[in-house]
Amino acid sequence: MKRTLKTKVLDPLTDFLDDEVLGGMVLLGAAVIALVWANSPWSDSYFDLWGSYLKLSVAGLEIDLDLQHWINDLLMAVFFFVVGVEIKRELVSGELKDRRDAVVPVLAALGGVALPAILFTLIASGDAAKGWAIPAATDIAFAVGVLALLGNRVSNGVRVFLLTIAIVDDIVAIVIIAVFYGEGLSLDWAAVAVCGLLAVVLFQRLGVWRIWPYVPLAAIVWLATFESGIHATIAGVALGLLVPVRPFRGREVHRTLEHALHPVSAYVVVPLFALANAGIFLRDGVLGEAMSSGITWAVIVGLVIGKVLGISLSTLLALRLGPGRLPEGMRRAQVWGVGALGGIGFTVSLFITDLAFTDGSLIDGAKVGIFLGSIISALAGTALLLLTRGRRPA
């Protein structure tokens, strides 16, 4: 029993946390490089590079996107595939399997999505209101990275709780992207994507365990999803959810894929995404204009205030009224610190910004809000966890 628990739960969780910690550092480095490059004397080269177009012809279809959107639409599908694989593992053998373990972080995540969105819409107006989901997302890599800096000052229960909240947060963000940020649904192409997913299921029923026969099917699903008007990254999530967690034909397909693709996602895809999306031109009065913009403050308030109140109050209410419980070793007082760290929004927040707006001033204002809100949330979460680390468990 102990060996099974270690193999199926603890080892994958440890590997995941290790990749997220180092990935968070690489992500931070990429974001800093993007900001410096975008405001350097060579800033034109930054925007020219990511704005250069690349056309791809596939079976008579032409896809003409700039380099930034090839990363956002194609490479980020790999990131969302890994997210789907991790969600599947958590549902089958992880923290979301047991109802008593799952109920509190699930409700906490829902509160941490709802309240920031509500506060955002109360502050933002007009076209800016389209970005209501920007402060709803938590960046796992950065949040886990902050916890890593705290070392043994926080228990593993705190890490598990934050990680579970972030995973549920990802599920909600995926649904939001699919439902609210699509572009004119094409039922014909959506049907092709569904057929591609059914073909994957059929291959599994036939016992096809090798990975390469699934690659053409994955390409078809991505292409059909892209053409359907649903954001193409949703194809990655759907395919990830179909990966079998339990041994398939005697082989650990789930672990093989996760070990192969998680480093690619953490060290290549997400840093490239940050490099292409985090660069904001802040000179010539742009920063001052952003700081006087309603959308900037809507994002900051959503991340800094909405997240900590939404996560913390939902958690405490769930503990008081329901059968749920906190992970072993976590104190109730630490809920506020975890809630504050939930306000570190970066990867998915930037991703939703790109989907929500085409106006450059709105994009810049939202990005400034994401950066400042995330920094404040990281500092506040760190301070709160350090202040509460010595209190007795409830």
C-alpha positions as CSV (number, residue, x, y, z in Angstrom):
1,M,0.0,0.0,0.0
2,K,2.8,2.4,1.0
3,R,4.7,1.6,-2.1
4,T,1.7,2.1,-4.3
5,L,1.0,5.5,-2.7
6,K,4.6,6.6,-3.2
7,T,4.7,5.4,-6.8
8,K,1.3,6.7,-7.9
9,V,0.9,9.9,-5.8
10,L,4.0,11.1,-4.1
11,D,6.6,10.6,-6.8
12,P,4.5,12.4,-9.5
13,L,3.7,15.2,-7.1
14,T,7.4,15.6,-6.2
15,D,8.4,15.6,-9.9
16,F,5.7,18.1,-10.7
17,L,6.7,20.5,-7.9
18,D,10.4,20.3,-8.9
19,D,9.6,21.1,-12.5
20,E,7.3,24.0,-11.5
21,V,9.9,25.5,-9.2
22,L,12.7,25.6,-11.8
23,G,10.1,26.4,-14.5
24,G,9.0,29.4,-12.4
25,M,12.6,30.7,-12.3
26,V,13.0,30.3,-16.1
27,L,9.6,31.9,-16.6
28,L,10.6,34.9,-14.5
29,G,13.9,35.2,-16.4
30,A,12.0,35.2,-19.8
31,A,9.5,37.9,-18.5
32,V,12.4,40.1,-17.4
33,I,14.2,39.7,-20.7
34,A,11.0,40.6,-22.6
35,L,10.5,43.8,-20.5
36,V,14.1,44.9,-20.8
37,W,14.2,44.1,-24.6
38,A,10.9,45.9,-25.2
39,N,12.2,49.1,-23.5
40,S,15.7,49.0,-24.8
41,P,17.2,50.9,-27.8
42,W,16.4,47.7,-29.8
43,S,12.7,47.7,-28.9
44,D,11.7,47.8,-32.5
45,S,13.4,44.4,-33.1
46,Y,11.3,42.9,-30.3
47,F,8.0,44.0,-31.7
48,D,9.1,43.3,-35.3
49,L,10.1,39.7,-34.4
50,W,6.9,38.7,-32.7
51,G,4.8,40.6,-35.2
52,S,6.3,38.8,-38.3
53,Y,3.8,36.6,-40.1
54,L,4.2,32.9,-41.0
55,K,1.8,31.2,-43.4
56,L,1.1,27.5,-43.2
57,S,-0.8,25.5,-45.8
58,V,-2.4,22.2,-44.8
59,A,-4.7,20.2,-47.1
60,G,-5.8,23.3,-48.9
61,L,-6.3,25.3,-45.7
62,E,-4.1,28.4,-45.1
63,I,-3.2,29.5,-41.5
64,D,-1.6,33.0,-41.5
65,L,-0.6,34.1,-38.0
66,D,2.1,36.3,-36.6
67,L,4.9,34.5,-34.6
68,Q,3.3,35.6,-31.3
69,H,0.0,33.9,-32.1
70,W,1.7,30.7,-33.4
71,I,3.1,30.4,-29.9
72,N,-0.2,31.3,-28.3
73,D,-2.3,29.0,-30.4
74,L,0.0,26.1,-31.3
75,L,2.8,25.8,-28.7
76,M,0.4,26.7,-25.8
77,A,-1.7,23.7,-26.8
78,V,1.3,21.6,-25.5
79,F,1.1,23.6,-22.2
80,F,-2.7,22.9,-22.0
81,F,-2.2,19.3,-22.9
82,V,0.1,18.9,-19.9
83,V,-2.5,20.7,-17.8
84,G,-5.2,18.2,-19.0
85,V,-2.9,15.3,-18.1
86,E,-2.3,16.7,-14.6
87,I,-6.0,17.3,-14.1
88,K,-6.8,13.7,-15.1
89,R,-4.2,12.4,-12.6
90,E,-5.6,14.5,-9.8
91,L,-9.2,13.3,-10.6
92,V,-8.2,9.7,-10.7
93,S,-5.5,9.3,-8.0
94,G,-4.7,12.7,-6.6
95,E,-6.1,15.3,-4.3
96,L,-9.4,15.6,-6.2
97,K,-10.3,11.9,-5.9
98,D,-11.5,12.0,-2.3
99,R,-14.6,14.2,-1.8
100,R,-13.5,15.3,1.7
101,D,-10.1,16.3,0.4
102,A,-11.4,18.0,-2.7
103,V,-14.5,19.9,-1.5
104,V,-12.5,22.7,0.3
105,P,-9.9,23.5,-2.4
106,V,-12.7,23.2,-5.1
107,L,-14.9,25.8,-3.3
108,A,-11.8,27.9,-2.5
109,A,-10.9,28.0,-6.2
110,L,-14.4,28.8,-7.3
111,G,-14.5,31.7,-4.8
112,G,-11.1,32.8,-6.0
113,V,-12.4,32.9,-9.6
114,A,-15.8,34.6,-8.9
115,L,-14.9,37.5,-6.6
116,P,-12.0,38.8,-8.7
117,A,-14.2,38.7,-11.8
118,I,-17.0,40.6,-9.9
119,L,-14.6,43.2,-8.6
120,F,-13.1,43.7,-12.1
121,T,-16.5,44.3,-13.6
122,L,-17.3,46.9,-10.9
123,I,-14.2,48.9,-11.8
124,A,-13.8,48.3,-15.6
125,S,-16.2,49.7,-18.1
126,G,-16.9,49.7,-21.8
127,D,-14.6,47.5,-23.9
128,A,-12.3,46.9,-20.9
129,A,-15.1,44.8,-19.3
130,K,-14.4,42.1,-21.8
131,G,-11.3,41.2,-19.7
132,W,-13.3,40.2,-16.7
133,A,-11.6,36.8,-16.5
134,I,-8.0,38.2,-16.5
135,P,-7.7,38.2,-12.6
136,A,-9.4,34.9,-12.2
137,A,-6.3,32.8,-13.0
138,T,-3.5,31.6,-10.8
139,D,0.0,30.9,-12.1
140,I,1.1,27.6,-10.7
141,A,4.8,28.0,-11.6
142,F,5.2,31.3,-9.9
143,A,3.1,30.5,-6.8
144,V,4.9,27.2,-6.2
145,G,8.2,29.0,-6.8
146,V,7.4,31.4,-4.0
147,L,6.6,28.5,-1.7
148,A,9.9,26.9,-2.6
149,L,11.7,30.0,-1.4
150,L,10.0,29.6,2.0
151,G,11.5,26.1,2.3
152,N,10.6,24.2,5.4
153,R,8.9,27.3,6.9
154,V,5.6,26.0,5.4
155,S,4.4,22.4,5.5
156,N,3.8,20.2,2.5
157,G,0.1,20.5,3.3
158,V,0.2,24.2,2.3
159,R,1.9,23.2,-1.0
160,V,-0.7,20.5,-1.7
161,F,-3.6,22.9,-0.9
162,L,-2.2,25.7,-3.2
163,L,-1.5,23.2,-6.0
164,T,-5.0,21.8,-5.8
165,I,-6.6,25.2,-5.9
166,A,-4.4,26.2,-8.9
167,I,-5.4,23.0,-10.7
168,V,-9.1,23.6,-10.2
169,D,-8.5,27.2,-11.1
170,D,-7.0,25.9,-14.4
171,I,-10.2,23.8,-15.0
172,V,-12.4,26.9,-14.6
173,A,-10.1,29.0,-16.8
174,I,-10.3,26.4,-19.5
175,V,-14.1,26.4,-19.4
176,I,-14.1,30.2,-19.5
177,I,-11.7,30.3,-22.5
178,A,-13.8,27.7,-24.4
179,V,-17.2,29.4,-23.7
180,F,-16.5,33.1,-23.6
181,Y,-13.4,33.7,-25.8
182,G,-14.2,31.8,-29.0
183,E,-14.8,33.4,-32.4
184,G,-18.0,32.4,-34.2
185,L,-18.5,28.6,-33.7
186,S,-18.4,26.4,-36.8
187,L,-20.4,23.3,-36.1
188,D,-18.8,21.4,-39.0
189,W,-15.3,21.9,-37.8
190,A,-16.3,21.3,-34.2
191,A,-17.8,17.9,-35.4
192,V,-14.5,17.0,-37.1
193,A,-12.6,17.8,-33.8
194,V,-15.1,15.6,-31.9
195,C,-14.6,12.8,-34.4
196,G,-10.8,13.1,-33.9
197,L,-11.3,12.7,-30.2
198,L,-13.5,9.7,-30.7
199,A,-10.8,8.2,-32.9
200,V,-8.4,8.5,-30.0
201,V,-10.8,6.6,-27.8
202,L,-11.3,4.0,-30.5
203,F,-7.5,3.5,-30.7
204,Q,-7.4,3.0,-27.0
205,R,-10.2,0.4,-27.1
206,L,-8.2,-1.4,-29.8
207,G,-5.2,-1.5,-27.5
208,V,-2.9,0.8,-29.4
209,W,-0.4,1.7,-26.8
210,R,2.4,3.3,-28.9
211,I,2.3,7.1,-28.9
212,W,3.2,7.9,-32.5
213,P,-0.2,6.7,-34.1
214,Y,-2.0,9.3,-31.9
215,V,0.2,12.2,-33.2
216,P,-1.7,12.6,-36.6
217,L,-5.0,12.4,-34.7
218,A,-3.8,15.1,-32.3
219,A,-2.9,17.3,-35.3
220,I,-6.3,16.8,-36.8
221,V,-8.0,17.7,-33.5
222,W,-5.9,20.8,-33.1
223,L,-6.5,22.0,-36.7
224,A,-10.3,21.3,-36.6
225,T,-10.6,23.1,-33.2
226,F,-8.6,26.1,-34.6
227,E,-11.0,26.3,-37.6
228,S,-14.1,25.8,-35.5
229,G,-13.7,29.1,-33.7
230,I,-13.1,27.4,-30.3
231,H,-9.6,28.4,-29.1
232,A,-7.2,25.9,-30.4
233,T,-5.5,25.3,-27.0
234,I,-8.8,23.6,-25.8
235,A,-7.7,20.7,-28.1
236,G,-4.7,20.2,-26.0
237,V,-6.8,20.0,-22.8
238,A,-9.3,17.5,-24.3
239,L,-6.5,15.2,-25.6
240,G,-4.8,15.4,-22.2
241,L,-7.9,14.3,-20.4
242,L,-8.1,11.2,-22.6
243,V,-4.6,10.0,-21.5
244,P,-5.1,6.8,-19.3
245,V,-3.8,7.3,-15.8
246,R,-3.8,3.6,-14.8
247,P,-1.4,1.2,-16.6
248,F,-2.5,0.7,-20.2
249,R,-1.5,-2.6,-21.7
250,G,1.0,-2.9,-18.9
251,R,2.6,0.4,-19.7
252,E,2.6,3.7,-17.8
253,V,1.6,5.9,-20.7
254,H,0.4,8.7,-18.4
255,R,3.8,9.0,-16.6
256,T,5.7,8.6,-19.8
257,L,3.9,11.5,-21.5
258,E,4.1,13.7,-18.4
259,H,7.8,13.1,-17.9
260,A,8.5,13.8,-21.6
261,L,6.3,16.9,-22.0
262,H,6.2,18.6,-18.7
263,P,9.8,19.8,-19.0
264,V,9.2,20.9,-22.6
265,S,6.1,22.9,-21.3
266,A,7.9,24.3,-18.3
267,Y,11.3,25.1,-19.8
268,V,10.5,25.9,-23.5
269,V,6.8,26.6,-24.2
270,V,5.9,28.8,-21.2
271,P,9.1,30.8,-21.3
272,L,8.7,31.4,-25.0
273,F,5.1,32.5,-24.3
274,A,6.4,35.0,-21.7
275,L,9.1,36.2,-24.0
276,A,6.5,36.9,-26.7
277,N,3.8,38.3,-24.5
278,A,5.4,40.0,-21.5
279,G,7.2,42.8,-23.4
280,I,5.4,46.1,-22.8
281,F,6.7,49.4,-24.0
282,L,6.6,51.6,-20.9
283,R,8.4,54.7,-22.1
284,D,7.1,58.0,-23.5
285,G,4.3,58.2,-20.9
286,V,2.9,54.8,-21.5
287,L,3.4,53.7,-17.9
288,G,1.8,56.8,-16.5
289,E,-1.2,56.3,-18.9
290,A,-1.5,52.7,-17.8
291,M,-1.5,53.7,-14.1
292,S,-4.4,56.1,-14.7
293,S,-6.4,53.5,-16.6
294,G,-9.4,51.8,-15.1
295,I,-8.4,48.4,-16.5
296,T,-5.0,48.5,-14.7
297,W,-6.6,49.0,-11.4
298,A,-9.4,46.5,-12.1
299,V,-6.8,43.8,-12.6
300,I,-4.8,44.9,-9.5
301,V,-7.8,44.9,-7.3
302,G,-9.0,41.6,-8.7
303,L,-5.7,39.9,-8.1
304,V,-4.7,41.5,-4.8
305,I,-8.0,41.8,-3.0
306,G,-10.4,39.5,-5.0
307,K,-8.2,36.5,-4.8
308,V,-7.3,36.6,-1.1
309,L,-10.8,37.3,0.0
310,G,-12.4,34.9,-2.5
311,I,-10.1,32.0,-1.7
312,S,-9.9,32.6,2.1
313,L,-13.5,33.3,2.8
314,S,-14.7,30.4,0.7
315,T,-12.3,28.1,2.4
316,L,-13.3,29.2,6.0
317,L,-17.0,29.0,5.1
318,A,-16.5,25.5,3.6
319,L,-14.7,24.3,6.8
320,R,-17.4,25.7,9.0
321,L,-20.4,24.4,7.1
322,G,-19.3,21.3,5.4
323,P,-17.5,18.0,5.9
324,G,-14.3,19.1,4.2
325,R,-10.8,19.4,5.8
326,L,-7.5,21.0,5.2
327,P,-4.5,18.9,4.2
328,E,-2.5,17.5,7.1
329,G,-0.1,20.0,8.6
330,M,-1.9,23.1,7.3
331,R,-3.2,25.7,9.8
332,R,-6.4,27.7,9.2
333,A,-4.4,30.9,9.7
334,Q,-2.3,29.9,6.7
335,V,-5.4,30.0,4.4
336,W,-4.9,33.8,4.1
337,G,-1.3,33.4,2.9
338,V,-2.4,30.8,0.3
339,G,-5.2,33.1,-0.8
340,A,-2.8,35.9,-1.3
341,L,-0.4,33.7,-3.4
342,G,-3.5,32.8,-5.5
343,G,-3.3,36.4,-6.8
344,I,-0.1,35.6,-8.7
345,G,-1.6,35.6,-12.1
346,F,0.7,35.5,-15.1
347,T,0.6,32.9,-17.8
348,V,-3.1,32.3,-18.2
349,S,-3.9,36.0,-17.3
350,L,-1.7,37.2,-20.1
351,F,-3.2,34.5,-22.3
352,I,-6.8,35.8,-21.6
353,T,-5.6,39.4,-22.2
354,D,-4.5,38.4,-25.7
355,L,-7.9,36.8,-26.3
356,A,-10.0,39.6,-24.8
357,F,-8.5,42.7,-26.5
358,T,-7.2,44.0,-29.8
359,D,-6.8,47.6,-28.5
360,G,-3.1,48.2,-27.6
361,S,-3.8,50.5,-24.7
362,L,-6.1,48.0,-23.1
363,I,-3.6,45.2,-23.6
364,D,-0.8,47.3,-22.1
365,G,-3.0,48.5,-19.1
366,A,-4.0,44.9,-18.4
367,K,-0.4,43.7,-18.5
368,V,0.8,46.4,-16.2
369,G,-2.0,45.4,-13.8
370,I,-1.0,41.7,-14.0
371,F,2.7,42.5,-13.2
372,L,2.0,44.8,-10.3
373,G,-0.9,42.7,-8.9
374,S,1.2,39.6,-9.1
375,I,4.2,41.2,-7.4
376,I,2.0,42.6,-4.6
377,S,0.3,39.2,-4.1
378,A,3.6,37.4,-3.9
379,L,5.0,39.7,-1.3
380,A,1.7,39.7,0.7
381,G,1.4,35.9,0.6
382,T,5.0,35.4,1.7
383,A,4.5,37.8,4.6
384,L,1.3,36.2,5.7
385,L,2.7,32.7,5.6
386,L,5.8,33.7,7.6
387,L,3.6,35.4,10.2
388,T,1.4,32.4,10.7
389,R,4.0,29.6,10.5
390,G,4.3,29.3,14.3
391,R,0.6,29.2,15.2
392,R,-1.1,26.0,16.5
393,P,-3.1,24.0,14.1
394,A,-6.9,24.4,14.4
